[in-house]
Amino acid sequence: MKDAQLIKEIPLASTDNGAITVATVKEPYGKDSSPVVSLGIWLSKTSEEPDWKVHIPVENLDEVILALQEAKKEL
């Protein structure tokens, strides 16, 4: 992704060459747009683009982190 700053790449469980990427993007939708955290799911890192991608607005990040922690407790 253009102007994305990779924070971490995590091996994707149950795949040979997959990954989860976490990146920040300061202006994802053009000048003056709000920053996001971009999560990418790569079934194979040989692809040019992730198989799935989600952008989480920074304003929602704390609540999403709490929800993920709750989900983990449920499993």
C-alpha positions in Angstrom: 0.0 0.0 0.0 1.3 3.4 -0.9 2.6 5.4 2.1 2.0 2.5 4.5 4.4 2.1 7.4 4.8 -1.6 8.2 4.6 -2.2 12.0 4.8 -6.0 12.2 4.5 -9.1 10.0 3.1 -12.2 11.8 3.2 -15.7 10.3 -0.4 -16.8 9.5 -1.2 -20.0 11.4 -2.2 -23.1 9.3 -0.4 -21.8 6.2 3.0 -22.5 4.7 3.8 -18.9 3.5 0.9 -16.7 4.8 1.1 -13.7 7.0 -0.8 -11.0 8.9 0.5 -7.5 8.4 -0.1 -4.5 10.6 0.7 -1.1 9.1 -0.2 2.5 9.6 -1.3 4.8 6.9 -1.4 8.5 7.6 -3.6 9.7 4.7 -5.2 6.5 3.2 -7.9 8.2 1.1 -6.0 11.4 0.0 -4.9 14.6 1.5 -6.3 15.5 4.9 -8.0 12.1 5.3 -7.8 10.5 8.8 -5.1 7.9 9.6 -5.9 4.2 9.8 -4.3 1.0 10.9 -4.3 -1.4 8.0 -4.5 -5.1 8.7 -3.7 -7.5 5.8 -4.2 -11.2 5.6 -2.0 -13.0 3.1 -2.7 -16.6 2.4 0.7 -16.6 0.5 3.3 -13.8 0.6 4.0 -14.5 -3.1 0.9 -12.4 -3.9 1.3 -8.7 -4.6 -1.8 -7.7 -2.6 -3.3 -9.3 0.5 -6.3 -11.6 0.2 -8.2 -9.5 2.8 -7.6 -6.1 4.1 -9.3 -3.9 6.6 -8.7 -0.3 7.6 -9.5 0.7 11.2 -9.8 4.4 11.9 -7.4 5.5 14.6 -10.5 6.9 16.5 -11.9 3.3 16.7 -8.6 1.5 17.5 -8.9 1.3 21.3 -12.4 -0.1 21.2 -11.4 -2.6 18.5 -8.5 -3.8 20.6 -10.8 -4.3 23.6 -13.2 -6.3 21.5 -10.4 -8.5 20.2 -9.2 -9.1 23.8 -12.8 -10.1 24.7 -13.0 -12.4 21.7 -9.8 -14.1 22.7 -11.2 -14.8 26.2 -14.3 -16.5 24.6 -12.1 -19.0 22.7 
